[in-house]
Amino acid sequence: MMTNEQEHLRQIFAEALDRVDPYKIITNRVSLEGDTLTVVMDEGDVVVDLQEFERIVVIGAGKATAKMALAIEEILDTRIESGLISVKYGHTEELKYIRTIEAAHPVPDGNSERAAREIEELACSTTDKTLVINLISGGGSALLSSPMHAEVDGEKIEVTLEDKQNTTKALLACGADISEINCIRKHLSSLKGGRLLRCLRPARSLNFILSDVVGDNLDTIASGLTSYDRSTYCDAMSIIDNYELRDKIPANVIRALELGNTGKLLETLKKDEFSEIRAENILIGTNRIALLGARDKAEELGYNVRMLTSRLQGEAADAADMLWAVAHDEREWELLEKKPACIIVGGETVVTLKGNGKGGRNQEMALQFLMRLGQDERNGESIHFLAASTDGNDGPTDAAGGFADTAVLEKSREMGISIAEYLKNNDSYHFLKTVGALFKTGPTNTNVCDVQLLIVK
């Protein structure tokens, strides 16, 4: 049974999700009247005359892409000639015209490679009379795995799926953030870093993008499938060296990056080349939009609300310590708002793995926060915390995140389990499961980073 405050946190999070529902966002912004397709945007509408095209093709990848595809099917219906999207296992919708391949995330699998190959073939079949609708959301990097194959001065460079899997695992374990991980991915792929646009040329593309990265950089979301890329092979090598990964990453990968760094492999798409391609990137959903939904629901529930940031980054444990400090000051001195207060934060943290337990960055944050509550002279009285991922899957688990408050703390003490031991093993999932503090939503079919919520009474 949830406490009253935990139920409020659940409702506030649910409203954040609803505000970034991909189906609703697209159907609210995109309309078709006769042969005119209109996309309503704050910076100016995008208007397309469909009579100029002989084919409409839909492609895409990401955790939120199925809901985006459902909306596009409702709008364009039989005008869609063909389509294919790649989504995370379980993140699906019933579609009529667009095929779906389910694949693995965050580490790609064989279906990720098959999806990339088939989408590349479909992209290469387009002409200047083709309108391509791209549906891109977070997770697209893993869900479209197209390992690089090249020949340089007679030397064959073949990056395999296994190479990419091992590289991804090493980057996740060392605590690299999403922009660093995607920098590497872009430079090992035939589709990422804008290379998909090279396949699509000379077709026109409308690229609907739902952001899962802090700052909403288009060249980082899904590794910039339809954006020009500001990073280089040199940047990729710098990341490898910064985390001391040369001995932990396959030799094929290191060799490919080194050749690229010496100019012997074609770079990712750059700004000048992008300007010559008929591509329009349309950012439709962000973490900030989700936080605004959370704010409105919290106010409806009677809280005084402060949105603190949508750019929370760094180690999950460090972020938990910072949020505990905010909560403590709010309880004692009402530094941000009068009580009852709701403090809303968004972003995406990382976890540097030291143990072999199970969990995710939000569960890790909740458990670290719980440890701070246990060190409080008032045992966390009047403070209630929820950290959760908007896609419904926090790390490789079936939980979106976890709760931390006095009720959870008391339960753990009654059961005699050590918070510190579970933290040392990065085993937040099993701790929170044991005390009944996991927060589960199931796959949400959206993805705009994470949301952290504090209630202070």
NUDOVO-439284 format. One record per residue: x, y, z negated of N, C-alpha, C in turn; residue in three letters. Coordinates in steps of 0.1 Angstrom, whole numbers, plus 5000, padded with zeros to 4 digits. Last residue first. Layout:
REM NUDOVO-439284
XYZXYZXYZALA;...
This chain:
REM NUDOVO-439284
506851854963505751904956506151974943LYS;507951804995508351844982507251904975VAL;508651595021507551655014508051675000ILE;510351575051510451585037509251655031LEU;511251385080510251465073510451465058LEU;512751365111512851345096511951435089GLN;512751205142512151305134512351265119VAL;514851155172514251115159513651235152ASP;514251145208515051145196514351105183CYS;511851085222512451225222513251235209VAL;509850875238511250875233511851015234ASN;507150635241507750775243509150765237THR;506150395235506250425249506450575251ASN;506250285210505450395212505250445227THR;506349965196506750045207505750155210PRO;505549995161505549925173506050015184GLY;505850125137504850175146504550085158THR;506850095104506750035117505550095125LYS;509150145080508050225087507950165101PHE;509849975049510049995064508850075069LEU;509549925022509650065026509950085041ALA;509549685007508249735014508349875019GLY;511849584998511049674989509849734995VAL;512649435020512549375007511649454997THR;513049635039511949525041511649465028LYS;515149775030513849835031512749735032LEU;517149565031516849635019515449695019PHE;517149505059516749405049516449465035HIS;517949755070516649695074516249595063TYR;520549825060519349895056518049825058SER;523149725060522049635060520749705055ASP;525949795060525049855070523749765072ASN;527249715037527049615048526249665060ASN;527049935021528349895025528349795037LYS;524249935017524850045025526250005030LEU;524049715000523349715013523949825022TYR;525449814978525949694985525349684998GLU;523950044970525350064975525749934982ALA;521549934960521550014972522950024978ILE;520949614948521949724948521849804961SER;518149504930518949504942519749634943ILE;516149454910517549444907518449434919GLY;513449504911513949374918515449354916MET;513249744899512549634893513049494899GLU;514749894917515249874904514549754897ARG;512949894938514249834940514949804927SER;510750034927510649894932511949824933LYS;511850284923511450204911511350054915GLU;512350364949513450354940513050264928LEU;509750384959510650284965511850264956VAL;508750594943508050464943508950354948ALA;510350804949510450744936509850614935THR;511450744983510850824973510950754960ASP;511750685017512550695004511850794995ALA;511050485045510650575035511650575024PHE;512250435079511950395066511650515057GLY;511750325113512550395103512150345089GLY;510550155131510850295135511750365126ALA;511549815135511049925127511450055133ALA;512749605147511349625150510749735142ASP;516049685159515149635150513649665154THR;518549805168518149675173517149615163PRO;517450145162518550045164517949915169GLY;514150155158515350215152516550115153ASP;511550205178512650105176513850175171ASN;509950415183509350305176510350195173GLY;510750645195510450535204509950405197ASP;511350815174510050835182509750725192THR;512450695143512750715157511350725165SER;512450855111511950755120512350795135ALA;512350905076513150915088512750815098ALA;510751055050510650965060511550995072LEU;510451125015511251135027510851025037PHE;509651324987509251214995509851225009HIS;509751434954510451434967510051304975ILE;508851414928508251514937508851524950SER;511751264915510451304912510051424922GLU;514251154916513651194929512151234927GLY;515151124890514851004898514051034910ASN;516051344877514651324876514151204885ARG;518751344882518351334868516851314866GLU;519651124909519051254904518551234890ASP;520550894919521550974911520951104905GLN;518450804934518750724922519850794913GLY;518550984955517450994945517750914932LEU;520750884968520851014961519651034952ARG;519650644977520750634967520950774960MET;517850744995517350674983518450664973LEU;519550835015518750935007518250874994PHE;520450595024521450685017520650785009GLN;518050495034518650425023519750515016LEU;517550675055516550665044517150595032ALA;519750635071519550765065518550755053MET;519350375079520550405072520350535064GLU;516950415093516950335081518150355072GLN;518050575114517050625105516850545092ASN;519950405127520350525120519350585111ARG;519250065116519350165126519650295119GLY;520149715110519449845106519549935118GLY;521949455093520949495104520349625100LYS;525449395088524049385085523249435096GLY;528249395087527549315097526049295095ASN;529949715083529449585078528849515090GLY;530549945096531549885087531249745082LYS;529750165122529550035116530749985108LEU;528650475120529850405123529850275115THR;525750595134526250515123527550445127VAL;524350925142525050795145525450725132VAL;521351115150522551085143523150955148THR;519451345165519851205166521251195160GLU;516551545158517851525163518151385165GLY;514651745133514751645145516251645149GLY;512651815105513951815111513951715123VAL;510751995082510751915094512051925101ILE;509351995050510452035058510651935070ILE;506652115033507052005042508152065051CYS;505652184999506352215012506552085020ALA;503252314977503852194983504452234997PRO;506052554972505452414971503952424971LYS;507252784996506552764983506052614984LYS;510352725012508952755012508352734998GLU;513152745006512652755020511252795020LEU;513552734978514452824987513852845001LEU;512452644953511652684965512352774974GLU;513952544932513952694934513052744946TRP;513652264930514052344919513752494920GLU;512852174955512052134943512352234932ARG;514752284972513352324974512552284961GLU;517052164963516952304961515452354963ASP;516451894970516651934956516452084954HIS;516251914998515051874990515251914976ALA;518851985005517752075008516552045000VAL;520151754996520551894990519451994992ALA;519051575013518851554998519151694992TRP;520151655037518651675035518351655020LEU;522851595032522451735035520951755032MET;522651315030523151395019522751545020ASP;521751255056520951225044521351305032ALA;523951325071522751395073521751375061ALA;525751125062526051265059524751355060ASP;524450905072524650915058524951065054ALA;524650945100523350935093523450955078ALA;527051175113526751045106525451055099GLU;525651395138526651345129526251215123GLY;522751615139523651525145524651475134GLN;519851795146520551725136521451615142LEU;518351985160519751945165520551875154ARG;516152115154515952005163517351945167SER;515552235120516352225132515952105141THR;513352305103514752335100515652335112LEU;510352435098511052355108512552395107MET;508352435070509552495076510252395085ARG;505152495056506052415065507252505070VAL;503052405031503852515036505052465044ASN;500252185036501652215032502152345038TYR;497752095044497852185032499252215028GLY;497251955066497251885054497451965042LEU;497852145085496452105084496252025071GLU;500552155083499852275079498352235077GLU;501151905094501451935080500752055075ALA;500251945121499551845112499851875098LYS;502052135130500652165130499852075120ASP;504552005127504252125120502752155119ARG;504251795146504451765132504051885123ALA;504251955169503151875166503151835151GLY;506852055168505752145167504452075164LEU;508351825171508351895158507251995157LEU;507751775198507351675188507251745174ALA;509151985210507651975212507051875201ILE;511751915203511152045198509652035199ARG;512351695219512151685205511451805198ASN;510351725249511551735241511251715227THR;509251695284509051665269510351665262GLY;509851765310508451775305508251745290ILE;511851915333511851865319510451875313LEU;512451835365511351895357511351835343ILE;514551895392514451835379513451905370ASN;514451835425513951925415513751855402GLU;516351815455515951755442515551865432ALA;517851795481516451835479515851765466ARG;521151915479520251805479518851855475ILE;522952115475522652085489521551975490GLU;523452135448522752245454522352215469SER;525151915444523751905440522952015447PHE;527652005453526951905460525451895457GLU;528152195432528052235446527352135455ASP;528152035408527152135411526952175425LYS;528751675415529051805409528051915414LYS;528551335408527951445415528251575408LEU;531651175399530251195398529851315406THR;534351115422533851165410532251155410GLU;535850825437534950945439534350985425LEU;539250755427537850715428536950835429LEU;541650875425541550775435540150715436LYS;542251065405541651115417541451005428GLY;543050975381544151015391543551055404THR;540750905370541451015364542551065373ASN;540150665384539350785386540050915381GLY;542050505372542150535387541250655390LEU;541150495346542450555349542650595364GLU;538750375349538750505344540050575347LEU;539550115358538650205366538750345362ALA;541150035335541750055349540850145358ARG;539150015316540250105314540950135327ILE;537649805327537049935325538150045323VAL;539349595328538749635340538249785339ASN;539849545300540949605309540449655322ALA;537249635277537849545288538849615296PRO;538149775246537349785258538049705269ILE;539949765225538649715223537649715235LYS;542249905231542349765228541049695226ASP;541250165233541850095245542049945243ARG;540050315214539350205219540050125230LEU;540150555197541250445197540650315202GLU;538550765200538050655191539050535191TYR;540150915217539750975205539250865195ASN;540350745240541550765231541150825218ASP;537750765250538350635247539550645237ILE;537651035254536750975245537250835240ILE;539551065275539751135262538851075251SER;538350925296539550875290539850945276MET;536251105301535950965297537150905290ALA;537551335309536751345297536451195292ASP;538551235333539451285322538751285309CYS;536351205348537051085344538051115333TYR;534051455335534951395344535551265339THR;530851635333531951555327532851495338SER;528751755345529851845341531051765336ARG;526851645373527551605361528751705358ASP;523451705384524951715386525651695372TYR;520951445380521551575377522951585381SER;519751205380519351305390519851445388THR;520851065359520650995372520351095383LEU;522151115333522151205344521851145358GLY;521950925313523250945320523151025333SER;519550975301519650855310520950865319ALA;520751295296519551205296519651095306ILE;523051435305523151335295521951235294THR;522351625323523351535327523651425317ASP;520451785309519951695319521051595324LEU;520351825275521251835286520851735297ASN;518951865251518251845263519051865276ASP;519751895225520152005234519551985248GLY;519951555220520051685214520551785223VAL;517851345241519251395236519151535230VAL;515751265254516051195242517351235236ASP;513251415275514551425268514651345255SER;511951315304511551325290512951315282LEU;511451435337512451395327511851415313ILE;510751385370510151415357510951355346PHE;511751505399512351415388511751465375ASN;511051475432510551545420510951455408LEU;512951485461512651415449512151515439SER;513151415496512851515486512451435473ARG;515851245513514551255508514451375498ALA;518351195526517851335526516351345521PRO;519351095494519451195504519151135518ARG;519450885476518150935480518251035492LEU;522050835470521350735477520050785483CYS;522651075457523351045470522650935477ARG;521151045435520751145444521451125458LEU;522650855420521350815426520850915437LEU;524651005410524950925422523650865428ARG;524351145387523851205399524051125412GLY;525250975367526051095370525651155383GLY;524550645381524450755371525350865375LYS;525050455401523850535401523850655392LEU;527350305398527050355411525850435412SER;529450365369528150325375528150375390SER;531250465352531450315355530250265363LEU;530650715345531850695353532250545356HIS;528450695329528350755342529550725351LYS;529450575306528550495314528550555328ARG;530950785295531650665299530750585309ILE;528850965289529951005298530750885303CYS;527350815272526850835285527850885295ASN;528850835248528550705254528150715269ILE;528751115245530051045247529850905253GLU;526051155241526651225252528051155255SER;525550995218524950955230525651025242ILE;528650945199527250995201526850965215ASP;530350675183530350775194528850815196ALA;530750475164530050605160530050705171GLY;531750235171532750325166532050455161CYS;529550085180530150045167531050155162ALA;529050195205528050205195528650175181LEU;531450125219531050265217530050285206LEU;531249845219532349915212532050055209ALA;528949805234528949755220530049825212LYS;529749905259528649965251528649935236THR;531749725265532049865264530949935255THR;530249485267531249495257531749645255ASN;528649555289528049515277529049535265GLN;530549605309529649715305529049685291LYS;531549345312532449455308531649565303ASP;529249205320529849175307530749285302GLU;528949315345527949345335528449315321LEU;532249435356531149335355530049385345THR;533949615379533449625365532249535365VAL;536449565400535149515398534849515383GLU;538549685423538149715410536649665408ILE;541249565442539749555440539449585425LYS;543649735460543349675447541749675445GLU;544049865484544049725484543749655471GLY;543650125475544950085480545149935479ASP;540850035459541750145459543150085463VAL;537449955460538849915464539750035466GLU;534849885436535549975445536849905449ALA;531949885417532849805425533449885436HIS;530349945386531149995397531949885404MET;527049815377528549825375529249865388PRO;524349945368524849915382526349925381SER;521649915349523049895348523549855362SER;519150065336519650055349521150045349LEU;518950055308517949985316518249975331LEU;520950215298521050075296520149995305ALA;519850465307521250425309521450275308SER;517250495298517550465312518950425315GLY;516950585273517050445275517450405289GLY;514650855280515750795272515750645273GLY;513450875314513350895300514550825293SER;512050955345513250935337513050965323ILE;510850895375510350905361511450865352LEU;510651055406511450985396510951005382ASN;509151025436508851065423509750985413ILE;510051125468510351035457509951095444VAL;508751145500508751215487508951105476LEU;510251125532509851055519509851145508THR;511351225554509851225554509351145541LYS;513951175553513551315551512051325550ASP;513750845537514150935548513751075544THR;514850545519514050675521514650755532THR;516350335512515350315523514650445526SER;517750385489518450395502517550375514CYS;515750325470516250465472516950485485ALA;515650045472514450125475514850275478LEU;518249985463517849945477516550025481GLU;518150085437519150135446518750105461GLU;516249915426515950055427516850125437ILE;517649675427516449685435516049835437GLU;519849725410520049685424518849705433ARG;518549785386519449885393519649855407ALA;517349545381516549665383517349765390ALA;519549375377518649345388517749475391ARG;520649495354521449495367520549465379GLU;518649445336519149575338519849595351SER;518549165336517449235342517849385344ASN;520949105323520849075337519749145343GLY;521349395301521349255304521149235319ASP;522849655279522149605291522249455293PRO;522049755247523049685255522449625267VAL;519849855234520849955240521949885248PRO;517849695258518349825254518749805239HIS;516949505288517449515274517949655271ALA;513849515307515249485305515649525291ALA;511249445330511649475316513049425314GLU;510149605358511049515353511449545339ILE;507149665376507949685364508849575362THR;505749835405506249715398507149755386ARG;502950025411504350035407504849905400ILE;500249995414501050005426502550005423TYR;499149945388498549885400499449885412LYS;499949855354500149935366499649865378LEU;499749855321499149795332499149885344GLU;502949915305501549945308501049865319GLU;505549855280504949835293503549895293THR;507749765263507349905265506649925279HIS;508749505262507549545254507049685256GLY;511949595270511049485267509949535258TYR;512149905286512649815276511549715274LYS;511949925323511549965309512149865299VAL;512150045355512749955345512450005331SER;509950055384510550115372511150005363ILE;509050115417509650015408510250095396LEU;506850125446507450185434508050075425GLY;505050255475505750145467506450215455SER;503150445482503350335491504050215483GLU;500550625468501850565465502050445474ILE;497950685474499050755482500450695479ARG;496250565457496650485469497650555477THR;497250765430496550645434497050585447ASP;498051005419498350985433497650865439LEU;497050995392496951125400497051095415ILE;497450745382496050795381495950925391GLU;500150715387499250635394497850695394GLU;501050895368501350925382500450845391ILE;500350765344499750895347499950925362ALA;501950535346500450525345499850655349LEU;504550645345504050585357502550565357ALA;504550725318504750825329504150775342MET;504450475306503350575304503350685315LYS;506950375315505750315319504550405317ALA;508950545304508650555318507350485322THR;510050545279508750615281508250615295ALA;512450425282511550365272510150425274LYS;513450395317513450455304512350395295GLY;513350485352513850405341513750475328ALA;512050485386512450535373512950435363GLY;510050575415511150495408511350555394ILE;507850575441508050605427509050515421VAL;507250735472507850625465508050665450VAL;505350805499505550845485506050725478ILE;505750885534505850795523505950865509ARG;505651105550505050985555504950875544GLU;504951455542505651325540504851205545PHE;503551685545504951685550505651555549GLU;501251665531501251635545502551635552GLN;501751745505501951605508501851575523LEU;503352015494502351985505502551835509ASP;503752115461504252025472503051995481VAL;504952345437503852305446504352225458VAL;505552425405506152345416504952305425VAL;505252735388504752615393505552555404ASP;507452865362506852875376506452735381GLY;508152815337509052905345508552915359GLU;506252645328506352775322507152875331ASP;504452465353505652485344505652625339MET;502452235369502452355361503652365351VAL;502652105400503152085386503252215379VAL;500451995425500952105417501452055403THR;499951895458500351845444501051965437LEU;497551895482498451985474498751925460THR;495651785497496951735499498051815491ASP;493251805473493451775487494751715489GLY;494951845445493751895451493951885466GLU;496351715416496251695431494951745436LEU;498551805389497251785395497351775410SER;500251795358500351765373498951745378VAL;499951855331500751945339500651915354ARG;498351655320498051795316498751895326ASN;499551425328498151455333497751595330THR;502051445314501951455329500551485334ILE;501251445287502051555292501951565307ILE;499851195285499151325284499951445289LYS;501951015290500751015299500051145298TYR;503851075269504151105283502951105293PRO;503251245240502751125248503051155263ASP;504051435222504951405233504551275240VAL;502051455204502351575212503351545223ARG;502051205192500951235201501251355210ASP;504251225176504251135187503251175197LEU;503351415157504551445165504551355177ALA;501251265146500951385154502151425163GLU;502751075133501851035143501451145152ALA;503951225113504751165123503951125135PHE;501751285098502551395104503351345115ILE;500951035089500051115098500851225105GLN;503150965073502750885085501850965095ARG;503051155054504151155062503851075075LEU;500551085042500751215048501951215058HIS;501350835032500350835042500350975049GLU;503250915013503650835024502650835035GLN;501451044995502451125002503051045014GLU;499950824986499350934992500251015001ASN;501750524993501350624984500650734992THR;500650225009501350345009500850444998MET;500849885000500050005000500950135000MET;
